[in-house]
């Protein structure tokens, strides 16, 4: 199984939860998610590159796409994107409903 195939499983779950939030008319602030994406992707790039460059984390070259940011494979960024969408979506879906005032 390639890393993209593994990511597809996680991203599908994230998509279902985000869709549930939208359909329940309780979707998170997409603008806030977009703004949070910038620093989190930068931090992911920095720390993933350190982890891969120092050998703490390694990847089977046959299972990655070959696209990289620095030395970190692009596949690594899927988890950051998944967290950025999943956590606010879950928060929105699971939060108690407020009575309109």
JOZIDA-V923284 format. One record per pair of residues at least 4 apart in sequence whose ideal C-beta (glycine too) atoms are under 6 Angstrom apart, sorted by sequence separation. I is the first residue (numbers start at 0). J is the second residue. D is the distance in whole Angstrom. If there is no record, write none. Layout:
((I | J | D) (I | J | D))
This chain:
((0 | 4 | 5) (6 | 10 | 6) (35 | 39 | 6) (36 | 40 | 6) (43 | 47 | 6) (48 | 52 | 6) (71 | 75 | 5) (81 | 85 | 6) (82 | 86 | 6) (84 | 88 | 6) (89 | 93 | 6) (0 | 5 | 6) (20 | 25 | 5) (21 | 26 | 5) (50 | 55 | 5) (51 | 56 | 6) (58 | 63 | 5) (67 | 72 | 5) (20 | 26 | 5) (50 | 56 | 4) (66 | 73 | 4) (63 | 72 | 4) (63 | 74 | 6) (58 | 72 | 6) (52 | 70 | 5) (51 | 70 | 5) (51 | 71 | 5) (48 | 69 | 4) (48 | 70 | 6) (48 | 71 | 5) (44 | 68 | 5) (47 | 71 | 4) (47 | 75 | 5) (43 | 76 | 6) (43 | 79 | 4) (39 | 79 | 5) (36 | 83 | 6) (35 | 83 | 6) (32 | 83 | 6) (32 | 87 | 6) (2 | 62 | 6) (27 | 87 | 3) (1 | 62 | 5) (2 | 63 | 6) (27 | 88 | 6) (27 | 91 | 5) (26 | 91 | 6) (25 | 91 | 5) (17 | 84 | 5) (25 | 92 | 6) (6 | 74 | 6) (13 | 81 | 5) (20 | 88 | 4) (16 | 85 | 6) (3 | 74 | 6) (6 | 77 | 4) (10 | 81 | 6) (13 | 84 | 5) (17 | 88 | 4) (20 | 91 | 5) (2 | 74 | 4) (9 | 81 | 5) (13 | 85 | 5) (16 | 88 | 5) (20 | 92 | 5) (16 | 89 | 6) (19 | 92 | 6))
